[in-house]
Amino acid sequence: MISKGCEQCAEGGKMVLFVYGYCDQRDCFYCPLGENRKNVRQVYANERPVEEDADVIREAKAMDALGTSITGGEPQEAMNKTCRYLRLLKEEFGEDHHTHLYTGITGGRENMRRLSEAGLDEIRFHPPYEQWGDLHGTEWEEILYVAREEGLTPAFEIPGIRAEEEFLEFLDEGAADFCNVNEFEMSDGNYERMQEEGYELQEDHMSAVDGSKAAILEEMGDHERVYFCTSVFKDAAQHRSRLKRMARNVRREFDEVTEDGTLVYGKTTVSPDRIANLGVPEEFYTVKTNHVEVAWWLLEEMVENGDIDDGEIVEQYPTYDGQVVERTPLA
């Protein structure tokens, strides 16, 4: 089973709103947060630093977001901020803007009520790893029912460290709607800690950890409400789909959108008058402070014909930071 939130994510339509970098679960050796996100109060909408509420709306509109996932750190440790952003998104985009939240604490009924009233649709719990298998009869079982009573869709979202039958029991008992298992991964933020725990990368793989996937699929994968999200899917499908969605939304007339969701254009330091005198239509170039950006195929032709002697083809992400992927000199 794939939840509505996951469907939107697969389409590249889910904005990631990082609200708070602090978390009281300080001993999670597998925490993937890098230094720029760990123990910070800076909010990010995707890669965009949020300095005012309008930045959240700008980023959502830039990617034509279908919904938003709220993450951290621990969003429940910044309830006022989390609820404010939920209300902001629902007021701006309406009730169809689907929202889900990742949390590593139970939070209690008051938090569930506040989140629901603010506009949260779905809450995904990640119980501490050391408690897996012993969750029944604890606050983790109770909070699933409390969340549902307060109008939220309760679910689990866990790292694929190992197979755990207890999560299937919660699904069969009707306590949780689904369980997402993310392929266990190493990142820049947890690589050293993961190695200290004895984990290694799969052969010929950039991030997936060796050893757990087969057992999880064998023991949990056949359940209709368990979804195993591979690292390849997250990187190649979800991320690429989001980039493509954003690229189509922000592209200029002359930008080419690649299969990877990047934008390609030409760049030259010749004068704008020179570009205009060569007959380039206004919709095919933009004048910047120190250069001109122009359709790459037109720039390539002008360089080949000797009309100008300066230029390069630029490929960059369509994101807020506009990170350049590649530059190819033409002259």
C-alpha positions in Angstrom: 0.0 0.0 0.0 1.3 3.5 -0.9 -0.2 6.4 1.1 -1.3 9.6 -0.5 1.8 11.3 0.9 4.0 8.7 -0.7 2.2 8.9 -4.0 2.8 12.7 -4.1 6.4 12.1 -3.2 6.9 9.7 -6.0 5.4 12.3 -8.4 7.9 14.8 -7.1 5.1 16.9 -5.7 6.0 16.8 -2.0 7.8 19.8 -0.5 10.1 18.9 2.4 9.8 21.4 5.2 12.6 21.1 7.8 11.3 23.0 10.8 13.7 22.2 13.7 17.1 20.5 13.9 17.2 19.6 17.6 16.1 16.1 18.8 16.2 14.6 22.3 17.0 11.1 20.8 20.7 11.9 20.7 22.1 8.3 20.6 20.6 7.2 17.2 23.7 6.0 15.4 21.9 6.0 12.1 20.7 9.6 12.2 21.4 10.9 8.6 21.4 14.6 9.4 24.5 16.5 8.2 26.2 19.2 10.2 24.2 22.0 8.4 20.9 20.5 9.7 21.8 19.0 13.0 21.0 21.0 16.1 20.0 24.2 14.2 16.9 26.3 14.4 17.1 27.4 10.8 14.0 26.3 8.8 14.4 25.0 5.2 11.8 24.6 2.5 13.6 22.0 0.3 17.0 23.6 0.0 15.7 27.2 0.5 16.5 28.8 3.8 13.3 30.2 5.3 13.7 33.8 6.6 10.0 34.6 6.5 6.7 32.7 6.0 6.5 33.9 2.4 9.7 31.9 1.6 7.7 28.7 2.3 5.0 29.7 -0.1 7.5 30.8 -2.7 9.2 27.4 -2.6 5.9 25.5 -2.7 4.7 27.5 -5.7 8.1 27.2 -7.5 7.7 23.4 -7.5 3.9 23.4 -7.8 3.7 21.3 -4.6 0.9 18.9 -4.1 1.7 18.6 -0.4 4.3 19.0 2.3 6.2 16.7 4.6 7.3 18.1 7.9 10.6 16.9 9.3 13.6 17.6 11.5 15.2 17.0 14.0 12.0 16.6 16.0 9.0 18.7 14.8 7.1 18.0 17.9 9.8 19.8 19.9 8.8 23.0 18.1 5.0 22.7 18.2 4.3 26.4 17.8 6.4 26.7 14.7 5.2 23.4 13.2 1.5 24.3 13.7 2.0 27.8 12.3 3.5 26.4 9.1 0.7 23.8 8.8 -1.9 26.5 9.1 0.0 28.7 6.6 0.1 25.9 4.0 -3.6 24.9 4.4 -4.7 28.6 4.2 -2.7 29.2 1.1 -3.3 26.0 -0.8 -6.5 24.5 0.6 -7.4 21.3 2.3 -6.2 19.2 -0.7 -2.6 20.2 0.1 -1.7 16.9 1.8 0.6 17.1 4.9 2.4 14.5 6.8 4.9 14.6 9.7 7.8 12.5 10.8 8.3 12.1 14.5 10.5 10.1 16.9 8.5 10.8 20.0 4.9 10.0 21.0 3.9 13.6 22.0 0.6 12.8 23.7 -3.0 13.7 23.0 -2.6 17.5 23.3 0.0 17.5 20.5 -2.1 15.2 18.3 -5.1 17.6 18.8 -3.0 20.7 18.0 -1.4 19.1 14.9 -4.8 18.0 13.6 -6.4 21.3 14.2 -3.5 23.0 12.4 -4.1 20.9 9.3 -1.9 17.8 9.6 -3.3 14.8 7.7 -0.9 12.0 8.5 1.7 11.3 11.2 4.5 8.8 10.8 6.0 7.4 14.0 9.6 6.2 14.4 9.9 4.4 17.7 13.4 4.1 19.1 15.2 1.1 17.6 16.0 -0.4 21.0 12.2 -0.8 21.7 11.3 -2.6 18.5 9.5 -5.8 19.4 8.3 -4.5 22.8 6.0 -1.7 21.7 2.7 -3.3 22.6 1.3 -2.1 25.9 3.4 1.1 25.8 2.8 4.7 24.9 3.7 3.8 21.4 0.7 1.6 21.0 -1.5 4.1 22.8 -0.5 7.1 20.6 -1.6 5.3 17.4 -5.2 5.2 18.7 -5.0 8.7 20.1 -3.8 10.1 16.8 -6.6 8.4 15.0 -9.2 9.7 17.5 -7.9 13.2 17.0 -8.4 12.9 13.2 -4.9 12.0 12.0 -3.8 9.0 9.9 -1.3 7.1 12.1 1.5 5.1 10.5 5.1 3.9 11.0 8.1 5.0 9.1 11.2 3.2 10.1 14.8 2.6 8.8 15.4 -0.9 7.4 17.8 -2.0 10.1 16.1 -5.4 10.4 12.8 -7.1 9.9 10.3 -6.7 12.8 7.1 -8.7 12.9 5.5 -6.5 15.6 4.9 -3.7 13.0 2.9 -6.1 11.0 0.8 -6.9 14.1 0.0 -3.3 14.6 -1.2 -3.1 11.0 -3.4 -6.2 11.3 -4.9 -4.9 14.6 -5.9 -1.7 12.9 -3.7 0.5 15.0 -1.6 1.8 12.1 -2.7 2.4 8.5 0.7 1.5 6.9 4.4 1.0 7.6 7.0 2.5 5.4 10.5 0.8 5.6 13.3 2.9 4.2 16.3 1.1 2.9 19.1 1.4 5.5 21.6 4.0 4.3 24.8 5.6 5.1 25.2 9.4 4.7 27.8 12.0 5.3 26.0 12.7 8.6 26.2 9.1 9.9 29.0 7.3 8.0 31.5 7.2 10.8 29.0 6.1 13.5 27.6 3.4 11.2 31.0 2.0 10.5 31.7 2.0 14.3 28.6 -0.2 14.6 29.9 -2.6 12.0 27.8 -1.7 9.0 29.3 -1.5 5.5 28.0 -0.3 2.1 26.6 -2.7 -0.4 29.1 -3.5 -3.1 28.9 -1.0 -6.0 26.4 1.2 -4.1 26.8 4.8 -3.0 24.6 4.7 0.1 22.7 1.5 0.8 23.9 -0.7 3.7 24.8 -4.3 3.1 22.7 -7.0 4.7 19.2 -6.1 5.7 17.1 -5.7 2.6 16.6 -9.4 1.7 15.4 -10.4 5.2 13.0 -7.4 5.4 11.5 -8.2 2.0 11.1 -11.8 2.9 9.5 -11.3 6.3 7.6 -8.0 5.8 7.4 -7.3 2.1 4.3 -9.4 1.3 2.1 -7.4 3.6 -0.2 -5.3 1.6 0.3 -2.2 3.8 4.1 -2.4 4.0 6.0 -0.3 1.5 9.8 -0.8 1.2 11.3 2.5 -0.2 14.7 1.7 -1.8 17.6 4.2 -1.8 17.6 4.0 -5.6 13.9 5.0 -5.8 14.4 7.9 -3.4 17.4 9.2 -5.3 16.6 8.4 -8.9 12.8 8.7 -8.8 11.6 10.9 -6.0 14.4 13.5 -6.2 14.5 13.5 -9.9 10.8 13.8 -10.2 10.8 16.8 -7.8 13.6 18.5 -9.9 11.7 17.9 -13.1 8.5 19.3 -11.6 10.4 22.4 -10.4 12.3 22.8 -13.7 9.1 22.7 -15.8 7.7 25.4 -13.5 10.6 27.8 -13.4 12.2 27.3 -16.8 12.5 30.3 -19.1 11.6 30.1 -22.8 15.1 29.2 -23.8 16.0 26.8 -20.9 16.2 23.1 -21.8 15.0 20.6 -19.2 17.0 17.4 -19.1 16.0 13.9 -18.2 17.6 14.5 -14.8 15.5 17.6 -14.1 18.3 20.1 -14.6 18.3 23.3 -16.7 20.7 23.9 -19.6 21.4 27.3 -21.1 24.2 29.3 -22.7 26.2 32.0 -21.0 28.4 34.7 -22.6 30.1 38.0 -21.5 29.6 39.7 -24.8 27.4 42.8 -24.7 23.6 42.5 -24.9 23.7 44.9 -27.9 25.9 42.3 -29.7 23.3 39.6 -29.0 20.5 41.8 -30.2 22.3 42.9 -33.4 22.8 39.2 -34.3 19.0 38.9 -34.4 18.4 36.8 -31.3 14.8 37.2 -30.3 14.2 38.8 -26.9 12.5 35.7 -25.5 15.7 33.7 -26.1 18.1 35.6 -23.9 18.2 37.4 -20.5 20.6 40.2 -19.6 22.3 39.7 -16.2 24.6 42.1 -14.3 27.9 40.8 -15.9 26.8 38.4 -18.6 24.0 37.3 -20.9 22.1 34.0 -20.6 20.9 32.7 -23.9 19.5 29.6 -25.6 22.5 27.2 -25.6 21.9 26.0 -29.2 21.9 29.6 -30.5 25.1 30.4 -28.5 26.8 27.3 -29.9 25.9 28.3 -33.4 27.1 31.9 -32.9 30.4 30.7 -31.6 30.8 28.1 -34.4 30.1 30.8 -37.0 32.6 33.2 -35.4 30.0 35.8 -34.6 31.2 35.8 -31.0 34.3 34.3 -29.3 33.1 33.9 -25.7 30.6 31.4 -24.3 29.9 28.3 -22.3 27.0 25.9 -21.8 25.8 25.7 -18.2 23.8 22.9 -16.6 22.3 23.7 -13.2 19.7 22.5 -10.7 16.4 24.4 -10.8 16.5 24.8 -7.0 16.7 27.9 -4.9 20.5 27.7 -4.6 20.9 27.0 -8.4 23.9 24.7 -7.9 25.8 24.3 -11.2 26.3 20.7 -12.3 28.6 21.3 -15.3 30.1 24.0 -17.4 31.2 23.3 -21.0 33.3 26.0 -22.7 32.4 26.8 -26.3 35.4 29.1 -27.2 
